[in-house]
């Protein structure tokens, strides 16, 4: 089988300083964020506008509900939200928990609870957990409710802002939580014209917000994880490079998942480790990628492997859960944060 890349390929020589950037976008439309020596041009102007909208409306809010991806509970938290909602009641919802390692997810819940943050895991594929969310909203806003009662105010509407980075399932959560009975309540006094609130039941209204990232990643691993789960547009990424890193992580942490998915021979995979290459750590990942290409028929003219097509298949398998329930970071790594 002919390979479509030489021994000088970027994948075979991949350094630990990852560079997923595919190409430059219009500098007027994006902000460049550095992650180590890697750069991502992914912060379009609409995210700046969305952040401004959130800042303008936060004074009306009783509660901030932050949706994060259960596979990357810390990396998918926008640090700007902490600054924005520092004096508001908070709930963190670990969405897509059905795609994450449940044992690790439960440890994350304990971690957030230890920080006095209400936390709950949600299944991204059904409405399970909706009733628990409603109960958690009442618990998180208990102090506000009691203050209202002491002033003779009963059943005043709780206003919640739903926030989250792109592709964590925020819109799906809104739709699942609201159900068929949801209704847009229209403009509210003091709210920027055109903002829509979604009424949930008798005493909860949610303000949905666009998914936004932040202009600068604190380290390159955060960028890698967000790229892996699809929160950064694939069109500006080096997909083959990203797939190699995904394979490396899954094989090192959940080896049976990837071996079974692509019907690989365990011993052959182990034997593919090659110390003679510039980056031997990638030799197994490249072997797995090539075997997956053969299994999935990703062959171009001239009998060469189509690495780009294979990379997209592998990333889709990971993101959809076909590679099994996988979590990319552990709460123990944040024990002191």
Buried (B, 14 or more C-beta within 10 A) or exposed (E): EEBBBEEEBEBBEBEEEBBBBBEEBEEEEBBBBEBBEBBBBBBBEEBEEBBEBBEEBBEBBBBBBBBBBBBBBBBBBBEBBEEBBEEBBBBBBBBBBBBBBEEBBBBBBEBBEEEEBBBBBBBBEEEBBBEEBBEBBEEBBEEBBEEBEEEEEEEBBBBBBBBBBBBBBBBBBBBBBBEEEBEEEEEBEEBEEEBEBBBBBEBBBBBBBBBBBBBBBEEBBBBBBBBBBBBBBBEBBBBBBBBBBBBBBBBEBBBEBBBEBBEBEEEEBEEBEBEEBEBEEBBBBBBBBBBBBEBBEBBBEEEBBBBBBBBBBBBEBBBEBEBBBBBBBBBEEBEEE
